[in-house]
Amino acid sequence: MNGRRSKSHRWWARALGVILVVSTSHPARVAGSSDDVFSVGLAVDGDASGPLWLPTAPPASRLASSLAETARQASPTELVDVVVMFDSVEAAQADAVATGARSVRRYSRLPFQAMRVPASSLETMSRAAHVRYVSPDSPVFGASSAGRQTARVPGGYTVPYSNNTAYTGDGVTVAVVDTGVAPHPDITSLVGQFDFVSGANGVPMAPHDGFGHGTHVAGMIGGSGDYSYNHKYQGVGTSASVVALRVLDDDGRGNLSDVIRALDWIVAVGMSQYGVRVANLSLGKGVEEAQANDPLVQAVEAVWNAGVVVVVSAGNFGTSGHYTVASPGNSRRVITVGSVTDNGSGSNFSDDYVSSFSSRGPTLFDHVLKPDIIAPGNKIIAPYADGAELANLVGQDKVVCGYNSGGTNCWPRYLRLSGTSMSAGLVSGAVARMLQKDPSLNPNTVKARLMKSARKMSGDPTETGAGVLNVEAALNASGTMSVPALSPLMQLSPGGDLTYVQDTAALWGNTQWAAGYLWSDGYLWTNAAAMGATGYLWSNSYLWSNSAIWGNSYLWSNGFLWSDAVKPASFDEEDPGDEEPEPEI
């Protein structure tokens, strides 16, 4: 952002999202021309004219637009890596649906096949019985004490006199779907690591993280902070167990099919044998299709429906404006986390603000109000995997010691990173504490309580979400959910001057979850039924009627590639929020 690094560094920073990366395939279009654009028909009940959508058309086939282009232009014998979504697990267990398919990979609990097929087979395959959608096997990348105080984490000096201090995540296992976890003395509860990179099917492996991203995230979730002064660099759920699912290699790169295999493992093995209750995905890919056709969204929702709380990072593309939330953060079910920048000013939260890099909603295609919540993600210090590539990419000056600031000739060491990856890790640690206190909580109740208990922050809810993570308040929250806690949809009024948002009191089945309890100024939103939008609320606030938000949607859905839209950032793209100086001992 300050132009202090080369263009190549700036490209890598976007690819890695300064600590979380979201990318598409080679590159795959979000939508490359007007005939690529479609929505999912989110009609407003009682509104005969329908919402004022952007130019849309139904999908011409069950084949992703980028694959349709490949089928038209590639040599018929060229091999293409794809993920096929079926209408049932049983159908996915059958023979490969493509002529000449190679390296067919099936999943035990999820309705997918991953395979390599000739380009000439793509169209025919997409029309086969029981096939819902065919997507490219897209590349997927890995995308402090002040932060603990901002998030109101019980214990220590952050919230010293709390009845919740004893709840530290004990007995709860968090699956960290990332680059692996390296040995670090602060991470004492690693119960196993399994490799899924390049088609490995959950092979047990020794702790390893050549890139360094997963170690940092695991430290935010459950690092003890024992090797930092006064436990300064402590995670949130310090007693939570971690199982590392390595889906990204030592360069922070992986494939969609590998991530899906890890999610399949959680349902088939992780829940029963390792007690997995939480899955953290600080990674993602570009949004290339509506969520109903997005295999990564469908996979995380299957894990959610199985009873696992899924926490994902929103993405680090906020400087490119709205409609920048990445997949699978566009899922209506899972908890999508953005980043807040705190200024290290203790209990004075008035100077906190949404991090400039934090992705903004609503989501592409479906127009879901996201993120759900924000948490500290700027200049976060957590365990460093010695020798990891990430320190070379972000700069060795971000490697710090736990007990002094006089250089980095020490062990163990820590790394300062910024991104929504870190924010997601904080929320996952908070969820572990909630589940220890009340193991009966289902994922929907956890999401609803986190959103309702969040510290409200004024601003556009497509940036702030329901507010800032407040761990103490979440542990004290009440209320249960018996229906899905779906993130609400947004729509533009027929006249184009008002924005409607679904009424969560109706959507979630209880007035205790009304908008006034979930979003800042939500109490000002009024029923839009009189305007023909039954089940929706509206506000005449500039935050909602601002036509620039919807104009930005047109820009993103008609002319931009994800790779083009995310080039400008650099590894130095941190917000200037203060952090406490390293203690000198």
Stockholm file with secondary structure:
# STOCKHOLM 1.0

chainA/1-585         MNGRRSKSHRWWARALGVILVVSTSHPARVAGSSDDVFSVGLAVDGDASGPLWLPTAPPASRLASSLAETARQASPTELVDVVVMFDSVEAAQADAVATGARSVRRYSRLPFQAMRVPASSLETMSRAAHVRYVSPDSPVFGASSAGRQTARVPGGYTVPYSNNTAYTGDGVTVAVVDTGVAPHPDITSLVGQFDFVSGANGVPMAPHDGFGHGTHVAGMIGGSGDYSYNHKYQGVGTSASVVALRVLDDDGRGNLSDVIRALDWIVAVGMSQYGVRVANLSLGKGVEEAQANDPLVQAVEAVWNAGVVVVVSAGNFGTSGHYTVASPGNSRRVITVGSVTDNGSGSNFSDDYVSSFSSRGPTLFDHVLKPDIIAPGNKIIAPYADGAELANLVGQDKVVCGYNSGGTNCWPRYLRLSGTSMSAGLVSGAVARMLQKDPSLNPNTVKARLMKSARKMSGDPTETGAGVLNVEAALNASGTMSVPALSPLMQLSPGGDLTYVQDTAALWGNTQWAAGYLWSDGYLWTNAAAMGATGYLWSNSYLWSNSAIWGNSYLWSNGFLWSDAVKPASFDEEDPGDEEPEPEI
#=GR chainA/1-585 SS CCSCSCHHHHHHHHHHTTTCCEECSTTCBSCCSGGGCCCCCCCCTTCTTCCCCCSCCCCSSSBCHHHHHHHHHSCTTCEEEEEEEESSHHHHTSSCSSTTCEEEEECSSSSEEEEEEEGGGHHHHHTSTTEEEEEECCEEECCCHHHHHHTTCBBTTTBCSCTTTTCSCTTCEEEEEESCCCCCTTCCCEEEEEECGGGCCSEECCSCCSSSHHHHHHHHHHCCCTTSGGGTTCCSSTTCEEEEEECSCTTSEEEHHHHHHHHHHIIIIIHHHHCEEEEEECCEECCCSCGGGCHHHHHHHHHHHTTCEEEEECCSCGGGCSSCCCBTTTCSSSEEEEEEECCSCTTCCTTCEECTTSCCCSCTTTCBCCCSEEEECSSEEEECCTTCHHHHHHCGGGEEESSCCSCSCSSSEEEEECSHHHHHHHHHHHHHHHHHHCTTCCHHHHHHHHHHHSBCCCSCHHHHTTCBCCHHHHHHCCCCCSSCCCCCBEEECTTSSCEEEECHHHHTTSGGGCHHHHSTTGGGCEECGGGTCTTEEEECSHHHHCHHHHHHHHHHHHHCBHHHHTTTCCTTCCCCCCCCCCCCC
#=GC SS_cons         CCSCSCHHHHHHHHHHTTTCCEECSTTCBSCCSGGGCCCCCCCCTTCTTCCCCCSCCCCSSSBCHHHHHHHHHSCTTCEEEEEEEESSHHHHTSSCSSTTCEEEEECSSSSEEEEEEEGGGHHHHHTSTTEEEEEECCEEECCCHHHHHHTTCBBTTTBCSCTTTTCSCTTCEEEEEESCCCCCTTCCCEEEEEECGGGCCSEECCSCCSSSHHHHHHHHHHCCCTTSGGGTTCCSSTTCEEEEEECSCTTSEEEHHHHHHHHHHIIIIIHHHHCEEEEEECCEECCCSCGGGCHHHHHHHHHHHTTCEEEEECCSCGGGCSSCCCBTTTCSSSEEEEEEECCSCTTCCTTCEECTTSCCCSCTTTCBCCCSEEEECSSEEEECCTTCHHHHHHCGGGEEESSCCSCSCSSSEEEEECSHHHHHHHHHHHHHHHHHHCTTCCHHHHHHHHHHHSBCCCSCHHHHTTCBCCHHHHHHCCCCCSSCCCCCBEEECTTSSCEEEECHHHHTTSGGGCHHHHSTTGGGCEECGGGTCTTEEEECSHHHHCHHHHHHHHHHHHHCBHHHHTTTCCTTCCCCCCCCCCCCC
//
